[in-house]
């Protein structure tokens, strides 16, 4: 499984992405061109201070593998995309 920082002209962290009518085509591009990709979190109404970024895994076989390999793939730093300090993670359970 190769990892990439794609320049596809969109990022999954952009709230506008989730309103695009061509989402299915864009996810197909991710599956074909960058099935495991890094997405910087941009500043937006959702995340005024941006965030630390996140990996996106979009192919079924890769999601299955990641889900079964808890030694390599962990959410030990929290599952929230937006960055929270330890106190906030304790409050919100991230």
Number of C-alpha atoms within 10 A of each C-alpha: 8 7 13 15 12 16 10 11 6 12 17 18 22 18 15 11 14 11 9 10 9 10 12 10 10 17 16 14 13 19 16 11 13 22 23 21 21 18 20 17 20 19 14 13 10 12 16 10 13 17 17 13 15 17 15 17 20 17 16 11 10 14 14 11 12 15 12 11 10 10 7 8 11 12 9 7 12 16 14 14 16 17 19 17 10 13 9 11 15 11 8 10 11 17
